[in-house]
Amino acid sequence: MDGEWFGYAAATLTTVAFVPQALKTIRSRDTHSLSLGMYVVFTVGIGFWLAYGIHLGSWPMIACNTLTLGLAGTILAMKLRYG
């Protein structure tokens, strides 16, 4: 098995794991129990992972971090708006 498949599997699993929380938060707009500091750090971290993936030309990192950054950014924006 080519090592790149490990990247695809890891990127897919970590992104898919984040989707239920993102959907629940987007639907309910309830962000009171979410840590603002955690989402700021997490979103910035995902942005750096995306930049690193672009630097490496790694499509698993680029695709999944783009999706995760969009979801995390949406939740962060909702946290800032709804508290």
C-alpha positions as CSV (number, residue, x, y, z in Angstrom):
1,M,0.0,0.0,0.0
2,D,1.4,3.4,-1.0
3,G,2.0,5.7,2.0
4,E,-0.2,8.4,0.6
5,W,-3.3,6.3,1.4
6,F,-2.5,6.7,5.1
7,G,-2.7,10.5,4.5
8,Y,-6.1,10.1,2.8
9,A,-7.4,7.8,5.5
10,A,-6.2,10.1,8.3
11,A,-7.5,13.3,6.7
12,T,-10.9,11.7,5.9
13,L,-11.4,10.3,9.4
14,T,-10.4,13.4,11.3
15,T,-12.6,15.6,9.0
16,V,-15.6,13.2,9.2
17,A,-15.2,13.1,13.0
18,F,-15.6,16.9,13.2
19,V,-18.7,17.0,11.0
20,P,-21.4,15.9,13.6
21,Q,-20.3,18.6,16.1
22,A,-20.3,21.2,13.3
23,L,-23.7,20.3,12.0
24,K,-25.2,20.2,15.6
25,T,-23.7,23.7,16.3
26,I,-24.8,25.1,13.0
27,R,-28.4,23.8,13.4
28,S,-28.9,24.7,17.0
29,R,-26.8,27.9,17.0
30,D,-26.0,27.0,20.6
31,T,-22.3,27.9,21.2
32,H,-22.4,28.7,24.9
33,S,-20.7,25.4,25.9
34,L,-17.9,25.9,23.3
35,S,-14.6,27.4,24.3
36,L,-13.8,30.5,22.3
37,G,-10.0,30.1,23.0
38,M,-10.1,26.5,21.8
39,Y,-11.9,27.4,18.5
40,V,-9.5,30.3,17.9
41,V,-6.5,28.1,18.4
42,F,-8.0,25.2,16.5
43,T,-9.1,27.3,13.5
44,V,-5.6,29.0,13.2
45,G,-4.0,25.6,13.6
46,I,-6.1,24.2,10.7
47,G,-5.2,27.2,8.6
48,F,-1.5,26.3,9.2
49,W,-2.1,22.6,8.3
50,L,-3.7,23.8,5.1
51,A,-0.8,26.0,4.3
52,Y,1.6,23.2,5.1
53,G,-0.4,20.8,2.8
54,I,-0.3,23.4,0.0
55,H,3.5,23.7,0.6
56,L,3.9,20.0,0.3
57,G,1.4,19.6,-2.6
58,S,-0.4,17.0,-0.5
59,W,-4.0,16.7,-1.8
60,P,-5.3,14.8,1.2
61,M,-4.1,17.6,3.5
62,I,-5.4,20.3,1.2
63,A,-8.8,18.9,0.6
64,C,-9.6,17.9,4.2
65,N,-8.1,20.9,5.8
66,T,-10.0,23.2,3.5
67,L,-13.3,21.5,4.5
68,T,-12.4,21.5,8.2
69,L,-11.3,25.1,8.1
70,G,-14.6,26.1,6.6
71,L,-16.5,24.2,9.3
72,A,-14.3,25.5,12.1
73,G,-14.4,29.0,10.8
74,T,-18.2,28.8,10.6
75,I,-18.4,27.6,14.2
76,L,-15.9,30.3,15.4
77,A,-18.0,33.0,13.6
78,M,-21.1,31.7,15.3
79,K,-19.4,31.6,18.7
80,L,-18.4,35.3,18.2
81,R,-21.9,36.2,17.1
82,Y,-24.0,34.2,19.5
83,G,-21.6,33.9,22.4
